[in-house]
Amino acid sequence: MKVRSSVFASFILILEGIGVALFLRGFFPVPLKSSVSSKNKLSDLPVEPLTGSSHNSSRLPQPLFKRVVIMLVDALREDFVFGPNGRMYMPYTRHLVERGSSHSFVAKARPPTVTMPRIKALTTGTIPGFIDVVMNLNSPALLEDNLIWQAKTAGKRMVFYGDDTWVRLFPKHFMEHDGTTSFFVSDYTEVDNNVTRHLDSTLKRDDWDILILHYLGLDHIGHISGPHSSLIQPKLMEMDDILKKIHSSLISKEAEGSLPYLLVLCGDHGMSETGSHGGSSEPEINTPLVLLSPAFKRKGKPSNFA
Ligand SMILES: [Zn+2]
């Protein structure tokens, strides 16, 4: 009898070991062992879906846009643009969403809703793991296949201003960059001014193809005083003014080039009712994704907006 119970105990022990191992394997997935060869090449282009022919696989598809500006506002909640707050504090953006040539969506961020895993998810299209939360403060260069690497390989000239996580993930990809540390959470003014101060001169220049801006101020306000704080209003208005500045500049440049521009406004994650993020509550995962371009026909009847 004694023997049988000890066999049973060791069996349970082994089973528990396997269970713990399986849990850890799922919770901290083994990072992809990447090398240059794991990155997709032109020859990997899928077959044309309509014709089924693979004629196009040897050459790049024609570009749809001349320049792309990505304005990422950290912790931009979906209702900050699409809700009543958006109507009041982001009137220009809201006007474009409702009446301009735009496509807008509510983008669902997969938890963990933390900046570094979210940037990885946005640029690689993969789902972040919980291990990325641990790595959030010490992000090594991203080796997986990603949009930024592909754009650089395709000869696109990229400029980046904002959260220096991007510079750590993509150390040699930008022709020009100015990273801002997100370490000083109490600062919600200088982090953003450090991005905006470059805008006037950069928007005038013609030597870049992709401009990426990552604004941290709104996220910091969330951490300090939450999504209903009185600091949110001026910050959203500031972001709206910046979007207006970029949009106006792109419109004025439009006549010079043959291809249209694309302006993207997005968030990396939202903000909970207490102003934090990381979890999977609706306000944390729902972010706005607004694509603006004259390439998208104006919606409904012609608007007065010019
Ligand atoms: Zn963030």
py3Dmol code that shows the C-alpha trace and the ligand (Angstrom):
import py3Dmol

protein = """\
ATOM      1  CA  MET A   1       0.000   0.000   0.000  1.00  0.00           C
ATOM      2  CA  LYS A   2       2.839   2.322   0.975  1.00  0.00           C
ATOM      3  CA  VAL A   3       4.590   1.674  -2.319  1.00  0.00           C
ATOM      4  CA  ARG A   4       1.479   2.439  -4.288  1.00  0.00           C
ATOM      5  CA  SER A   5       0.902   5.773  -2.594  1.00  0.00           C
ATOM      6  CA  SER A   6       4.496   6.864  -3.194  1.00  0.00           C
ATOM      7  CA  VAL A   7       4.182   5.910  -6.886  1.00  0.00           C
ATOM      8  CA  PHE A   8       0.975   7.903  -6.997  1.00  0.00           C
ATOM      9  CA  ALA A   9       2.674  10.897  -5.323  1.00  0.00           C
ATOM     10  CA  SER A  10       5.567  10.868  -7.776  1.00  0.00           C
ATOM     11  CA  PHE A  11       3.108  10.590 -10.640  1.00  0.00           C
ATOM     12  CA  ILE A  12       1.263  13.693  -9.362  1.00  0.00           C
ATOM     13  CA  LEU A  13       4.587  15.481  -8.916  1.00  0.00           C
ATOM     14  CA  ILE A  14       5.642  14.754 -12.497  1.00  0.00           C
ATOM     15  CA  LEU A  15       2.223  15.829 -13.754  1.00  0.00           C
ATOM     16  CA  GLU A  16       2.541  19.090 -11.845  1.00  0.00           C
ATOM     17  CA  GLY A  17       5.992  19.651 -13.324  1.00  0.00           C
ATOM     18  CA  ILE A  18       4.638  19.155 -16.831  1.00  0.00           C
ATOM     19  CA  GLY A  19       1.749  21.528 -16.060  1.00  0.00           C
ATOM     20  CA  VAL A  20       4.049  24.269 -14.790  1.00  0.00           C
ATOM     21  CA  ALA A  21       6.342  23.816 -17.800  1.00  0.00           C
ATOM     22  CA  LEU A  22       3.406  24.056 -20.202  1.00  0.00           C
ATOM     23  CA  PHE A  23       2.131  27.168 -18.446  1.00  0.00           C
ATOM     24  CA  LEU A  24       5.538  28.874 -18.568  1.00  0.00           C
ATOM     25  CA  ARG A  25       5.954  27.909 -22.217  1.00  0.00           C
ATOM     26  CA  GLY A  26       2.662  29.633 -23.051  1.00  0.00           C
ATOM     27  CA  PHE A  27       3.198  32.628 -20.797  1.00  0.00           C
ATOM     28  CA  PHE A  28       6.749  33.349 -21.948  1.00  0.00           C
ATOM     29  CA  PRO A  29       6.889  32.042 -25.514  1.00  0.00           C
ATOM     30  CA  VAL A  30      10.355  31.389 -26.889  1.00  0.00           C
ATOM     31  CA  PRO A  31      11.314  34.502 -28.874  1.00  0.00           C
ATOM     32  CA  LEU A  32      11.713  33.934 -32.586  1.00  0.00           C
ATOM     33  CA  LYS A  33      15.305  33.181 -33.438  1.00  0.00           C
ATOM     34  CA  SER A  34      15.591  35.680 -36.219  1.00  0.00           C
ATOM     35  CA  SER A  35      18.241  36.287 -38.757  1.00  0.00           C
ATOM     36  CA  VAL A  36      18.381  38.244 -41.959  1.00  0.00           C
ATOM     37  CA  SER A  37      17.183  35.190 -43.848  1.00  0.00           C
ATOM     38  CA  SER A  38      13.946  35.090 -41.847  1.00  0.00           C
ATOM     39  CA  LYS A  39      12.925  38.433 -43.324  1.00  0.00           C
ATOM     40  CA  ASN A  40      10.577  38.305 -46.254  1.00  0.00           C
ATOM     41  CA  LYS A  41      11.925  39.106 -49.701  1.00  0.00           C
ATOM     42  CA  LEU A  42      10.295  40.273 -52.874  1.00  0.00           C
ATOM     43  CA  SER A  43      10.172  36.702 -54.170  1.00  0.00           C
ATOM     44  CA  ASP A  44       7.956  35.767 -51.211  1.00  0.00           C
ATOM     45  CA  LEU A  45       5.109  37.942 -52.493  1.00  0.00           C
ATOM     46  CA  PRO A  46       1.902  35.906 -52.548  1.00  0.00           C
ATOM     47  CA  VAL A  47       0.152  35.059 -55.788  1.00  0.00           C
ATOM     48  CA  GLU A  48      -2.286  37.674 -57.097  1.00  0.00           C
ATOM     49  CA  PRO A  49      -5.600  36.774 -55.454  1.00  0.00           C
ATOM     50  CA  LEU A  50      -7.816  37.616 -58.437  1.00  0.00           C
ATOM     51  CA  THR A  51      -5.943  36.203 -61.370  1.00  0.00           C
ATOM     52  CA  GLY A  52      -4.038  33.456 -59.609  1.00  0.00           C
ATOM     53  CA  SER A  53      -1.012  34.303 -61.726  1.00  0.00           C
ATOM     54  CA  SER A  54       2.349  34.976 -60.205  1.00  0.00           C
ATOM     55  CA  HIS A  55       3.496  37.462 -62.849  1.00  0.00           C
ATOM     56  CA  ASN A  56       3.884  40.284 -60.369  1.00  0.00           C
ATOM     57  CA  SER A  57       6.097  38.385 -57.994  1.00  0.00           C
ATOM     58  CA  SER A  58       9.320  39.647 -59.522  1.00  0.00           C
ATOM     59  CA  ARG A  59       8.587  43.327 -59.195  1.00  0.00           C
ATOM     60  CA  LEU A  60       7.257  45.603 -56.493  1.00  0.00           C
ATOM     61  CA  PRO A  61       3.649  46.736 -56.669  1.00  0.00           C
ATOM     62  CA  GLN A  62       3.246  50.382 -57.664  1.00  0.00           C
ATOM     63  CA  PRO A  63       3.331  52.712 -54.661  1.00  0.00           C
ATOM     64  CA  LEU A  64      -0.020  54.222 -53.720  1.00  0.00           C
ATOM     65  CA  PHE A  65       1.334  57.133 -51.709  1.00  0.00           C
ATOM     66  CA  LYS A  66       4.232  59.497 -52.109  1.00  0.00           C
ATOM     67  CA  ARG A  67       4.801  60.217 -48.440  1.00  0.00           C
ATOM     68  CA  VAL A  68       3.476  58.773 -45.222  1.00  0.00           C
ATOM     69  CA  VAL A  69       3.238  60.553 -41.887  1.00  0.00           C
ATOM     70  CA  ILE A  70       2.392  58.399 -38.867  1.00  0.00           C
ATOM     71  CA  MET A  71       1.319  60.351 -35.807  1.00  0.00           C
ATOM     72  CA  LEU A  72       1.168  57.993 -32.845  1.00  0.00           C
ATOM     73  CA  VAL A  73      -0.269  59.509 -29.682  1.00  0.00           C
ATOM     74  CA  ASP A  74       0.572  57.321 -26.695  1.00  0.00           C
ATOM     75  CA  ALA A  75      -2.522  56.173 -24.770  1.00  0.00           C
ATOM     76  CA  LEU A  76      -4.930  57.800 -27.233  1.00  0.00           C
ATOM     77  CA  ARG A  77      -8.206  56.257 -26.238  1.00  0.00           C
ATOM     78  CA  GLU A  78     -10.849  55.634 -28.854  1.00  0.00           C
ATOM     79  CA  ASP A  79     -13.332  58.041 -27.212  1.00  0.00           C
ATOM     80  CA  PHE A  80     -10.747  60.849 -27.184  1.00  0.00           C
ATOM     81  CA  VAL A  81     -11.355  61.073 -30.935  1.00  0.00           C
ATOM     82  CA  PHE A  82     -14.654  59.351 -31.663  1.00  0.00           C
ATOM     83  CA  GLY A  83     -16.492  60.168 -28.408  1.00  0.00           C
ATOM     84  CA  PRO A  84     -17.872  63.463 -27.020  1.00  0.00           C
ATOM     85  CA  ASN A  85     -14.346  64.466 -25.943  1.00  0.00           C
ATOM     86  CA  GLY A  86     -13.207  64.253 -29.547  1.00  0.00           C
ATOM     87  CA  ARG A  87     -15.996  66.504 -30.733  1.00  0.00           C
ATOM     88  CA  MET A  88     -15.046  69.153 -28.172  1.00  0.00           C
ATOM     89  CA  TYR A  89     -11.271  68.901 -27.959  1.00  0.00           C
ATOM     90  CA  MET A  90     -10.190  67.487 -31.313  1.00  0.00           C
ATOM     91  CA  PRO A  91     -12.548  69.381 -33.633  1.00  0.00           C
ATOM     92  CA  TYR A  92     -10.281  69.410 -36.695  1.00  0.00           C
ATOM     93  CA  THR A  93      -9.593  65.669 -36.553  1.00  0.00           C
ATOM     94  CA  ARG A  94     -13.243  64.956 -35.897  1.00  0.00           C
ATOM     95  CA  HIS A  95     -14.254  67.110 -38.860  1.00  0.00           C
ATOM     96  CA  LEU A  96     -11.917  65.154 -41.123  1.00  0.00           C
ATOM     97  CA  VAL A  97     -13.203  61.847 -39.764  1.00  0.00           C
ATOM     98  CA  GLU A  98     -16.820  62.815 -40.379  1.00  0.00           C
ATOM     99  CA  ARG A  99     -16.577  64.794 -43.583  1.00  0.00           C
ATOM    100  CA  GLY A 100     -13.123  64.458 -45.064  1.00  0.00           C
ATOM    101  CA  SER A 101     -11.541  61.843 -47.260  1.00  0.00           C
ATOM    102  CA  SER A 102     -10.654  59.426 -44.516  1.00  0.00           C
ATOM    103  CA  HIS A 103     -11.058  55.900 -43.300  1.00  0.00           C
ATOM    104  CA  SER A 104     -11.420  55.505 -39.565  1.00  0.00           C
ATOM    105  CA  PHE A 105     -11.530  52.447 -37.377  1.00  0.00           C
ATOM    106  CA  VAL A 106     -11.457  51.428 -33.738  1.00  0.00           C
ATOM    107  CA  ALA A 107      -8.268  49.374 -33.463  1.00  0.00           C
ATOM    108  CA  LYS A 108      -8.157  46.686 -30.776  1.00  0.00           C
ATOM    109  CA  ALA A 109      -4.793  46.414 -29.062  1.00  0.00           C
ATOM    110  CA  ARG A 110      -3.910  42.954 -27.783  1.00  0.00           C
ATOM    111  CA  PRO A 111      -2.783  42.911 -24.143  1.00  0.00           C
ATOM    112  CA  PRO A 112      -0.289  43.511 -22.642  1.00  0.00           C
ATOM    113  CA  THR A 113      -1.217  47.110 -23.487  1.00  0.00           C
ATOM    114  CA  VAL A 114       2.254  48.479 -22.813  1.00  0.00           C
ATOM    115  CA  THR A 115       4.155  50.706 -25.240  1.00  0.00           C
ATOM    116  CA  MET A 116       7.074  48.504 -26.348  1.00  0.00           C
ATOM    117  CA  PRO A 117       5.045  45.345 -27.055  1.00  0.00           C
ATOM    118  CA  ARG A 118       2.511  47.508 -28.840  1.00  0.00           C
ATOM    119  CA  ILE A 119       5.143  49.113 -31.098  1.00  0.00           C
ATOM    120  CA  LYS A 120       6.428  45.618 -31.861  1.00  0.00           C
ATOM    121  CA  ALA A 121       2.894  44.455 -32.682  1.00  0.00           C
ATOM    122  CA  LEU A 122       2.248  47.478 -34.918  1.00  0.00           C
ATOM    123  CA  THR A 123       5.459  47.020 -36.874  1.00  0.00           C
ATOM    124  CA  THR A 124       5.658  43.219 -37.064  1.00  0.00           C
ATOM    125  CA  GLY A 125       1.988  42.217 -37.074  1.00  0.00           C
ATOM    126  CA  THR A 126       2.658  39.609 -34.397  1.00  0.00           C
ATOM    127  CA  ILE A 127       0.968  39.257 -31.031  1.00  0.00           C
ATOM    128  CA  PRO A 128       3.163  40.434 -28.163  1.00  0.00           C
ATOM    129  CA  GLY A 129       4.026  38.067 -25.328  1.00  0.00           C
ATOM    130  CA  PHE A 130       4.018  38.795 -21.618  1.00  0.00           C
ATOM    131  CA  ILE A 131       7.801  38.547 -21.617  1.00  0.00           C
ATOM    132  CA  ASP A 132       7.702  41.828 -23.545  1.00  0.00           C
ATOM    133  CA  VAL A 133       6.390  43.572 -20.429  1.00  0.00           C
ATOM    134  CA  VAL A 134       9.586  42.633 -18.634  1.00  0.00           C
ATOM    135  CA  MET A 135      11.603  43.811 -21.639  1.00  0.00           C
ATOM    136  CA  ASN A 136       9.628  47.070 -21.903  1.00  0.00           C
ATOM    137  CA  LEU A 137      12.298  49.188 -20.250  1.00  0.00           C
ATOM    138  CA  ASN A 138      15.233  47.485 -21.889  1.00  0.00           C
ATOM    139  CA  SER A 139      14.227  46.980 -25.487  1.00  0.00           C
ATOM    140  CA  PRO A 140      16.886  45.402 -27.658  1.00  0.00           C
ATOM    141  CA  ALA A 141      16.900  45.853 -31.430  1.00  0.00           C
ATOM    142  CA  LEU A 142      13.977  44.163 -33.137  1.00  0.00           C
ATOM    143  CA  LEU A 143      15.223  41.274 -35.279  1.00  0.00           C
ATOM    144  CA  GLU A 144      11.916  39.912 -36.508  1.00  0.00           C
ATOM    145  CA  ASP A 145      10.635  40.896 -39.918  1.00  0.00           C
ATOM    146  CA  ASN A 146       8.999  44.289 -39.633  1.00  0.00           C
ATOM    147  CA  LEU A 147       7.642  47.206 -41.624  1.00  0.00           C
ATOM    148  CA  ILE A 148      10.462  49.571 -40.710  1.00  0.00           C
ATOM    149  CA  TRP A 149      13.152  47.123 -41.860  1.00  0.00           C
ATOM    150  CA  GLN A 150      11.231  46.437 -45.072  1.00  0.00           C
ATOM    151  CA  ALA A 151      10.795  50.153 -45.741  1.00  0.00           C
ATOM    152  CA  LYS A 152      14.499  50.792 -45.208  1.00  0.00           C
ATOM    153  CA  THR A 153      15.432  47.864 -47.460  1.00  0.00           C
ATOM    154  CA  ALA A 154      13.088  49.262 -50.127  1.00  0.00           C
ATOM    155  CA  GLY A 155      15.106  52.483 -49.978  1.00  0.00           C
ATOM    156  CA  LYS A 156      12.585  54.593 -48.080  1.00  0.00           C
ATOM    157  CA  ARG A 157      14.049  57.469 -46.131  1.00  0.00           C
ATOM    158  CA  MET A 158      12.602  57.602 -42.644  1.00  0.00           C
ATOM    159  CA  VAL A 159      12.624  60.272 -39.968  1.00  0.00           C
ATOM    160  CA  PHE A 160      11.566  59.633 -36.385  1.00  0.00           C
ATOM    161  CA  TYR A 161      10.807  61.937 -33.445  1.00  0.00           C
ATOM    162  CA  GLY A 162       9.407  60.850 -30.080  1.00  0.00           C
ATOM    163  CA  ASP A 163       9.566  57.925 -27.648  1.00  0.00           C
ATOM    164  CA  ASP A 164      13.112  56.565 -27.840  1.00  0.00           C
ATOM    165  CA  THR A 165      11.820  52.976 -27.636  1.00  0.00           C
ATOM    166  CA  TRP A 166      11.633  53.217 -31.439  1.00  0.00           C
ATOM    167  CA  VAL A 167      15.275  54.188 -31.673  1.00  0.00           C
ATOM    168  CA  ARG A 168      16.262  51.219 -29.507  1.00  0.00           C
ATOM    169  CA  LEU A 169      14.118  48.805 -31.512  1.00  0.00           C
ATOM    170  CA  PHE A 170      15.301  50.239 -34.844  1.00  0.00           C
ATOM    171  CA  PRO A 171      18.789  51.597 -34.144  1.00  0.00           C
ATOM    172  CA  LYS A 172      20.044  52.074 -37.703  1.00  0.00           C
ATOM    173  CA  HIS A 173      16.851  52.475 -39.656  1.00  0.00           C
ATOM    174  CA  PHE A 174      16.176  56.194 -39.464  1.00  0.00           C
ATOM    175  CA  MET A 175      18.100  58.741 -41.494  1.00  0.00           C
ATOM    176  CA  GLU A 176      17.332  61.209 -38.741  1.00  0.00           C
ATOM    177  CA  HIS A 177      15.902  60.740 -35.277  1.00  0.00           C
ATOM    178  CA  ASP A 178      15.466  62.494 -31.976  1.00  0.00           C
ATOM    179  CA  GLY A 179      14.388  60.136 -29.213  1.00  0.00           C
ATOM    180  CA  THR A 180      12.666  61.273 -26.041  1.00  0.00           C
ATOM    181  CA  THR A 181      12.832  59.205 -22.893  1.00  0.00           C
ATOM    182  CA  SER A 182       9.551  58.202 -21.297  1.00  0.00           C
ATOM    183  CA  PHE A 183      11.264  57.824 -17.926  1.00  0.00           C
ATOM    184  CA  PHE A 184      10.119  61.156 -16.456  1.00  0.00           C
ATOM    185  CA  VAL A 185       6.414  60.443 -16.234  1.00  0.00           C
ATOM    186  CA  SER A 186       5.682  63.728 -14.474  1.00  0.00           C
ATOM    187  CA  ASP A 187       6.684  65.659 -17.583  1.00  0.00           C
ATOM    188  CA  TYR A 188       3.938  65.971 -20.164  1.00  0.00           C
ATOM    189  CA  THR A 189       5.089  69.181 -21.842  1.00  0.00           C
ATOM    190  CA  GLU A 190       8.742  68.862 -22.794  1.00  0.00           C
ATOM    191  CA  VAL A 191       8.323  65.284 -24.101  1.00  0.00           C
ATOM    192  CA  ASP A 192       5.920  66.589 -26.716  1.00  0.00           C
ATOM    193  CA  ASN A 193       7.648  69.903 -27.428  1.00  0.00           C
ATOM    194  CA  ASN A 194      10.759  67.916 -28.234  1.00  0.00           C
ATOM    195  CA  VAL A 195       8.819  66.271 -31.061  1.00  0.00           C
ATOM    196  CA  THR A 196       6.884  69.302 -32.287  1.00  0.00           C
ATOM    197  CA  ARG A 197       9.945  71.579 -32.464  1.00  0.00           C
ATOM    198  CA  HIS A 198      11.183  69.589 -35.463  1.00  0.00           C
ATOM    199  CA  LEU A 199       7.930  69.695 -37.372  1.00  0.00           C
ATOM    200  CA  ASP A 200       8.109  73.048 -39.172  1.00  0.00           C
ATOM    201  CA  SER A 201      11.484  72.383 -40.721  1.00  0.00           C
ATOM    202  CA  THR A 202      10.885  68.695 -41.441  1.00  0.00           C
ATOM    203  CA  LEU A 203       7.541  69.276 -43.143  1.00  0.00           C
ATOM    204  CA  LYS A 204       9.180  71.793 -45.479  1.00  0.00           C
ATOM    205  CA  ARG A 205      11.854  69.323 -46.544  1.00  0.00           C
ATOM    206  CA  ASP A 206      11.513  66.895 -49.426  1.00  0.00           C
ATOM    207  CA  ASP A 207      14.262  64.452 -48.479  1.00  0.00           C
ATOM    208  CA  TRP A 208      12.163  61.940 -46.552  1.00  0.00           C
ATOM    209  CA  ASP A 209       9.439  59.424 -47.439  1.00  0.00           C
ATOM    210  CA  ILE A 210       8.147  58.328 -44.039  1.00  0.00           C
ATOM    211  CA  LEU A 211       7.854  60.506 -40.946  1.00  0.00           C
ATOM    212  CA  ILE A 212       6.974  58.845 -37.634  1.00  0.00           C
ATOM    213  CA  LEU A 213       6.025  60.868 -34.557  1.00  0.00           C
ATOM    214  CA  HIS A 214       5.383  59.313 -31.149  1.00  0.00           C
ATOM    215  CA  TYR A 215       3.837  61.727 -28.636  1.00  0.00           C
ATOM    216  CA  LEU A 216       4.094  60.688 -24.972  1.00  0.00           C
ATOM    217  CA  GLY A 217       2.439  63.574 -23.134  1.00  0.00           C
ATOM    218  CA  LEU A 218      -1.114  62.210 -23.088  1.00  0.00           C
ATOM    219  CA  ASP A 219       0.055  58.909 -21.579  1.00  0.00           C
ATOM    220  CA  HIS A 220       1.945  60.777 -18.867  1.00  0.00           C
ATOM    221  CA  ILE A 221      -1.134  62.856 -18.018  1.00  0.00           C
ATOM    222  CA  GLY A 222      -3.085  59.591 -17.703  1.00  0.00           C
ATOM    223  CA  HIS A 223      -0.537  58.248 -15.222  1.00  0.00           C
ATOM    224  CA  ILE A 224      -0.538  61.488 -13.235  1.00  0.00           C
ATOM    225  CA  SER A 225      -4.222  62.306 -13.014  1.00  0.00           C
ATOM    226  CA  GLY A 226      -6.356  59.943 -15.105  1.00  0.00           C
ATOM    227  CA  PRO A 227      -8.512  60.246 -18.214  1.00  0.00           C
ATOM    228  CA  HIS A 228     -10.945  62.766 -16.722  1.00  0.00           C
ATOM    229  CA  SER A 229      -8.313  65.223 -15.552  1.00  0.00           C
ATOM    230  CA  SER A 230      -8.425  68.864 -16.573  1.00  0.00           C
ATOM    231  CA  LEU A 231      -5.021  68.370 -18.233  1.00  0.00           C
ATOM    232  CA  ILE A 232      -6.509  66.072 -20.878  1.00  0.00           C
ATOM    233  CA  GLN A 233      -8.428  68.835 -22.640  1.00  0.00           C
ATOM    234  CA  PRO A 234      -5.470  71.100 -23.496  1.00  0.00           C
ATOM    235  CA  LYS A 235      -3.373  68.071 -24.479  1.00  0.00           C
ATOM    236  CA  LEU A 236      -6.005  66.807 -26.912  1.00  0.00           C
ATOM    237  CA  MET A 237      -6.320  70.319 -28.350  1.00  0.00           C
ATOM    238  CA  GLU A 238      -2.546  70.440 -28.762  1.00  0.00           C
ATOM    239  CA  MET A 239      -2.600  67.098 -30.601  1.00  0.00           C
ATOM    240  CA  ASP A 240      -5.462  68.344 -32.790  1.00  0.00           C
ATOM    241  CA  ASP A 241      -3.469  71.464 -33.694  1.00  0.00           C
ATOM    242  CA  ILE A 242      -0.448  69.328 -34.589  1.00  0.00           C
ATOM    243  CA  LEU A 243      -2.538  67.090 -36.816  1.00  0.00           C
ATOM    244  CA  LYS A 244      -3.937  70.227 -38.464  1.00  0.00           C
ATOM    245  CA  LYS A 245      -0.438  71.557 -39.029  1.00  0.00           C
ATOM    246  CA  ILE A 246       0.738  68.303 -40.639  1.00  0.00           C
ATOM    247  CA  HIS A 247      -2.423  67.926 -42.695  1.00  0.00           C
ATOM    248  CA  SER A 248      -2.276  71.524 -43.990  1.00  0.00           C
ATOM    249  CA  SER A 249       1.375  71.118 -44.892  1.00  0.00           C
ATOM    250  CA  LEU A 250       0.684  67.887 -46.772  1.00  0.00           C
ATOM    251  CA  ILE A 251      -2.200  69.534 -48.638  1.00  0.00           C
ATOM    252  CA  SER A 252       0.026  72.450 -49.669  1.00  0.00           C
ATOM    253  CA  LYS A 253       2.690  70.036 -50.917  1.00  0.00           C
ATOM    254  CA  GLU A 254       0.125  67.925 -52.717  1.00  0.00           C
ATOM    255  CA  ALA A 255       0.119  69.903 -55.959  1.00  0.00           C
ATOM    256  CA  GLU A 256       3.830  69.333 -56.438  1.00  0.00           C
ATOM    257  CA  GLY A 257       3.767  65.548 -56.498  1.00  0.00           C
ATOM    258  CA  SER A 258       1.783  63.158 -58.600  1.00  0.00           C
ATOM    259  CA  LEU A 259       1.012  60.618 -55.863  1.00  0.00           C
ATOM    260  CA  PRO A 260      -1.139  61.505 -52.844  1.00  0.00           C
ATOM    261  CA  TYR A 261       0.072  61.562 -49.237  1.00  0.00           C
ATOM    262  CA  LEU A 262      -1.127  59.373 -46.379  1.00  0.00           C
ATOM    263  CA  LEU A 263      -1.520  60.680 -42.843  1.00  0.00           C
ATOM    264  CA  VAL A 264      -2.154  58.133 -40.083  1.00  0.00           C
ATOM    265  CA  LEU A 265      -3.337  59.033 -36.590  1.00  0.00           C
ATOM    266  CA  CYS A 266      -3.244  56.174 -34.115  1.00  0.00           C
ATOM    267  CA  GLY A 267      -2.638  55.185 -30.513  1.00  0.00           C
ATOM    268  CA  ASP A 268      -0.523  52.334 -29.214  1.00  0.00           C
ATOM    269  CA  HIS A 269      -2.990  51.471 -26.436  1.00  0.00           C
ATOM    270  CA  GLY A 270      -5.732  53.195 -24.487  1.00  0.00           C
ATOM    271  CA  MET A 271      -6.069  54.263 -20.870  1.00  0.00           C
ATOM    272  CA  SER A 272      -8.144  52.735 -18.082  1.00  0.00           C
ATOM    273  CA  GLU A 273     -10.566  54.757 -15.984  1.00  0.00           C
ATOM    274  CA  THR A 274      -7.775  55.249 -13.462  1.00  0.00           C
ATOM    275  CA  GLY A 275      -5.317  56.356 -16.130  1.00  0.00           C
ATOM    276  CA  SER A 276      -3.159  53.247 -16.213  1.00  0.00           C
ATOM    277  CA  HIS A 277      -2.711  50.670 -18.949  1.00  0.00           C
ATOM    278  CA  GLY A 278      -1.355  47.164 -19.430  1.00  0.00           C
ATOM    279  CA  GLY A 279      -4.556  45.177 -18.961  1.00  0.00           C
ATOM    280  CA  SER A 280      -7.375  44.145 -21.244  1.00  0.00           C
ATOM    281  CA  SER A 281     -10.285  46.418 -20.253  1.00  0.00           C
ATOM    282  CA  GLU A 282     -12.176  48.072 -23.110  1.00  0.00           C
ATOM    283  CA  PRO A 283     -10.773  51.605 -22.576  1.00  0.00           C
ATOM    284  CA  GLU A 284      -7.250  50.134 -22.557  1.00  0.00           C
ATOM    285  CA  ILE A 285      -7.533  48.129 -25.768  1.00  0.00           C
ATOM    286  CA  ASN A 286      -9.680  50.409 -27.951  1.00  0.00           C
ATOM    287  CA  THR A 287      -7.658  52.981 -29.872  1.00  0.00           C
ATOM    288  CA  PRO A 288      -8.555  55.125 -32.859  1.00  0.00           C
ATOM    289  CA  LEU A 289      -7.014  54.482 -36.256  1.00  0.00           C
ATOM    290  CA  VAL A 290      -7.615  57.306 -38.704  1.00  0.00           C
ATOM    291  CA  LEU A 291      -6.215  57.209 -42.236  1.00  0.00           C
ATOM    292  CA  LEU A 292      -6.346  60.505 -44.118  1.00  0.00           C
ATOM    293  CA  SER A 293      -5.547  60.898 -47.782  1.00  0.00           C
ATOM    294  CA  PRO A 294      -7.020  62.534 -50.864  1.00  0.00           C
ATOM    295  CA  ALA A 295      -6.740  59.059 -52.374  1.00  0.00           C
ATOM    296  CA  PHE A 296      -9.842  58.132 -50.388  1.00  0.00           C
ATOM    297  CA  LYS A 297     -12.878  59.678 -51.993  1.00  0.00           C
ATOM    298  CA  ARG A 298     -14.845  62.093 -49.893  1.00  0.00           C
ATOM    299  CA  LYS A 299     -17.683  60.497 -48.016  1.00  0.00           C
ATOM    300  CA  GLY A 300     -21.342  61.265 -48.804  1.00  0.00           C
ATOM    301  CA  LYS A 301     -22.247  64.615 -50.255  1.00  0.00           C
ATOM    302  CA  PRO A 302     -19.456  67.100 -50.937  1.00  0.00           C
ATOM    303  CA  SER A 303     -18.514  69.007 -47.804  1.00  0.00           C
ATOM    304  CA  ASN A 304     -17.631  72.657 -47.469  1.00  0.00           C
ATOM    305  CA  PHE A 305     -14.251  71.744 -46.135  1.00  0.00           C
ATOM    306  CA  ALA A 306     -11.435  72.913 -48.344  1.00  0.00           C
TER     307      ALA A 306
END
"""
ligand_1 = """\
1
ZN
Zn 2.184 53.667 -24.673
"""
view = py3Dmol.view(width=600, height=400)
view.addModel(protein, "pdb")
view.setStyle({"model": 0}, {"cartoon": {"style": "trace"}})
view.addModel(ligand_1, "xyz")
view.setStyle({"model": 1}, {"stick": {}})
view.zoomTo()
view.show()
